[in-house]
Amino acid sequence: MASGECLENTVAVVSESADDDLMDQATMFDNINYMGRAVIGASVSNVEANAIIAELHEYNTDSKITLAIPHNPDGFVRILDEKKEDLHSDPVKAILYCTKSAKLPHCFAFTSGKKGGGMYYCHAFKCKDKEICMRVLNCMATTFNRGLKKNSISDTLHYEFDLSLEILEEDGAGSVVPVPQDKDTFKMRNVRTTTL
């Protein structure tokens, strides 16, 4: 396997629609602590995800699970209990964001839901150490990248960006203030230094 590939406990997972070898395979990460899930307001928010990780970590209501990450981007990320029964599963395509905690390097989370569906969930996990946390996130990235390669062949990638521009200028008293706007026009003053 190439560098960055999923290497932890690769096993075959029984699937009813196993059309190719990758559909059957998943990487299993045992002894991960599932801290829980919470409703999140934005599909991609590092600030909210980190707040949820910190809150759930503080309450320490975690339970031992196995996290199964498929090798195929059309598969499901599965959270399995100690008996290897499904507690929860999400299609890889429904996972919108993954992050490692900024303050707790052994913790990570992912958000899932339908883009534009309005209801998103943040699932938080705690690993034994930060190396395992990074392996899990690298494995998820590998699965996502397989999906990107698959989509790039058919040229169906679409990107959406929300951009905003704020122009600041000195107010003469040593402070910087935003330039006033009127509809689509910035009302800049000629006598002040303006920076973007």
C-alpha positions in Angstrom: 0.0 0.0 0.0 1.1 3.6 -0.7 2.0 6.0 2.1 -1.1 7.3 3.8 -3.2 4.2 3.1 -5.3 2.7 5.8 -3.2 0.1 7.6 -5.0 -0.7 10.9 -6.7 -4.1 11.1 -8.0 -4.2 7.6 -10.8 -6.8 7.4 -13.6 -7.8 5.1 -17.0 -6.5 6.2 -20.1 -8.4 5.0 -22.0 -6.4 2.5 -25.1 -7.4 0.5 -24.1 -5.5 -2.6 -20.4 -6.4 -2.9 -19.7 -5.5 -6.6 -16.0 -4.9 -6.2 -13.2 -5.8 -3.7 -13.2 -2.3 -2.1 -16.9 -2.4 -1.4 -16.3 -5.3 1.0 -13.3 -3.9 2.9 -13.0 -1.5 5.8 -10.3 -0.5 8.3 -11.4 -1.3 11.8 -10.1 0.9 14.7 -10.7 -0.9 18.0 -10.8 0.6 21.5 -11.9 4.1 20.4 -14.0 5.9 22.9 -17.3 7.4 21.4 -18.0 10.5 23.5 -21.4 11.0 21.8 -23.0 13.3 19.2 -24.6 16.7 19.3 -26.6 18.8 16.8 -24.4 21.3 15.2 -25.5 24.5 13.5 -23.1 24.6 10.5 -22.0 21.7 8.4 -18.4 22.9 8.5 -17.4 24.7 11.7 -14.1 24.0 13.4 -15.1 26.3 16.3 -18.4 24.4 17.0 -16.7 21.0 16.5 -14.0 21.8 19.0 -16.5 23.2 21.5 -18.5 19.9 21.3 -15.4 17.8 21.7 -14.4 19.8 24.8 -17.9 19.6 26.3 -18.4 15.9 25.7 -14.8 15.2 26.9 -15.6 17.1 30.2 -18.7 15.0 30.9 -16.7 11.8 30.2 -19.7 9.8 29.0 -17.7 7.8 26.5 -18.1 4.2 25.6 -15.7 1.8 23.9 -16.5 1.3 20.2 -14.9 0.1 17.0 -14.9 2.6 14.1 -15.1 1.0 10.7 -13.9 3.2 7.8 -14.6 1.8 4.4 -12.0 1.7 1.7 -14.7 2.6 -0.9 -16.1 6.1 -0.9 -19.6 4.6 -1.7 -19.4 2.7 1.7 -20.5 3.6 5.2 -18.5 4.8 8.2 -19.8 2.6 11.0 -19.7 2.9 14.7 -19.9 -0.6 16.2 -20.4 -1.6 19.9 -18.3 -4.1 21.7 -20.3 -7.0 20.2 -19.5 -5.5 16.7 -23.2 -4.5 16.2 -24.1 -1.2 14.5 -24.7 1.7 16.8 -24.7 4.2 14.0 -23.6 4.5 10.4 -23.2 7.3 7.9 -22.5 7.1 4.2 -19.0 8.5 3.4 -20.7 11.0 1.1 -22.7 12.4 4.1 -19.6 13.2 6.1 -19.0 16.8 5.5 -16.1 17.7 7.8 -13.5 16.0 10.0 -11.3 17.7 12.5 -8.7 16.9 15.3 -9.3 18.8 18.5 -7.0 21.8 18.9 -6.7 21.5 22.7 -7.1 17.7 23.0 -4.8 16.1 20.4 -6.1 12.6 21.1 -9.7 13.6 20.2 -11.4 14.1 16.8 -14.8 14.6 15.4 -16.7 14.5 12.2 -20.0 16.2 11.1 -22.5 14.4 9.0 -25.8 15.2 7.4 -27.3 16.1 4.0 -25.8 19.3 2.6 -28.6 21.8 2.6 -30.7 19.5 4.8 -30.4 21.9 7.8 -29.7 19.2 10.5 -26.1 18.3 11.1 -24.6 16.0 13.8 -21.1 16.2 15.2 -19.8 12.8 16.4 -16.9 13.1 18.9 -14.3 10.4 19.6 -11.4 10.0 22.0 -8.4 7.8 21.2 -5.7 6.3 23.4 -3.1 8.7 22.0 -2.7 11.3 19.3 -1.0 8.9 16.9 -4.1 6.7 16.7 -6.2 9.8 16.2 -4.0 10.8 13.3 -4.3 7.3 11.8 -8.0 7.4 11.9 -8.1 10.9 10.2 -5.6 9.8 7.6 -7.7 6.7 6.8 -10.8 8.9 6.4 -8.8 11.2 4.1 -7.7 8.2 2.0 -11.3 7.2 1.6 -12.4 10.7 0.7 -9.5 11.0 -1.8 -10.6 7.8 -3.5 -14.0 9.5 -4.0 -12.3 12.6 -5.5 -10.3 10.5 -7.9 -13.5 8.7 -8.9 -15.4 11.9 -9.4 -12.5 13.7 -11.3 -12.7 11.0 -14.0 -16.2 12.1 -14.8 -15.5 15.8 -14.3 -18.3 16.2 -11.8 -16.5 18.2 -9.1 -18.2 21.4 -8.1 -16.9 24.0 -5.7 -18.9 26.7 -3.9 -17.2 29.5 -2.1 -18.7 32.4 -0.1 -16.4 35.4 -0.3 -16.6 38.7 1.4 -14.3 41.8 1.0 -13.7 44.3 3.7 -11.6 47.4 3.0 -10.1 49.1 6.0 -8.7 52.7 6.3 -7.0 54.6 9.0 -9.3 57.1 10.8 -6.5 59.6 11.6 -6.5 58.7 15.3 -4.3 55.6 14.9 -7.2 53.2 14.5 -8.4 51.3 11.5 -12.1 51.4 10.5 -14.1 49.7 7.8 -14.8 51.8 4.7 -18.5 52.6 4.4 -20.5 50.9 1.6 -23.5 52.0 -0.5 -25.0 49.0 -2.3 -22.1 47.7 -4.4 -19.8 50.7 -4.0 -17.1 51.4 -1.4 -17.0 55.1 -0.3 -13.3 55.6 0.2 -11.7 58.9 1.3 -8.8 60.3 -0.7 -6.9 61.6 2.3 -6.5 58.3 4.2 -4.3 55.3 3.6 -6.4 52.3 2.6 -5.4 48.7 3.0 -7.1 45.5 1.8 
